[in-house]
Amino acid sequence: MLDNPGRAAPPGARPSTAGREPGGGDSRLFDCDAGIDLACNADMRPIYLGEFEYAVLLAILHLPEDAYAVPIRELIEIRTGRPVARGALYTGLDRLEAKGCLRSRMGDATEERGGKARRYFTVTSAGLKAIRATHESLSNMAKGLESILEQS
């Protein structure tokens, strides 16, 4: 991960020795596995999740093996108490698949669906890492605020 000049490195991050220039210079590369728990895909770039992406991935984990858009949407609406537009869900699912957090497959076409196939989603190992990293980050932000957050 390239560090922004003028921006501090994440707490616990150590410069990678692979990015050192001859003579001891530092190319400002940080090792994803050196003291920070950011999810990394095959390219070793962190996968950052927004609130909605986090909710989508959690919903898919809650559902049985054959998770598709309708129950994903329903579960998010039930658990969050917020409406979810179909277009927003499909955009989010496509974005998560592009990030490597999801894998999809097409089921068989059925008469019930007018001859259309259903698209099923599964969380990948990179997606699970991203969920864990996001959960840990948000939990760390909430530490010390329990008395405030638990008030009615």
Steps between C-alpha positions, in 0.01 A plus 500: 500500500649831404492749780387852424787745556397734778260240644601284794525127453231290672582422865719191523599506131865435432677597179556202275864407447411402142431863417830637633721682259875444495668716761218464752237716328139403557253482212214530756362151437335334796462129555132396527588224747725708729288587799189621324205281419378639169352248262721448197409343168741320268655833398566576871287814485261552792130450437307780665132445570235764530208458739267362232762260360563376855125441548472315166787265582362432850155424353650249255682327787171476694317337209532138393736397224270621222482873582338711229388863480144479639584339839818709526294816463230379741753408768677837478166680527389290799830523689572870432144632489589692185360459147735366232444594136544210258733706282720587797522132596595384150758779471645401837509130407680579173748728680574234764554238231740735316691551828534123536278481811226298330467229242176453307359220291189471288243237593270322260224692328158425648141538377417668830738783402378524140794299367759718674790362701566605859844637598644350820772661714772363727745696717862431403794470740602858407146609583518328837832674572343835406203432731733415788715808441196729479348345812825543691540861384147595601532317834824685569330832425221417747734394783460724802160627383293213637334711770391757241395251232300280741286786635134490399 
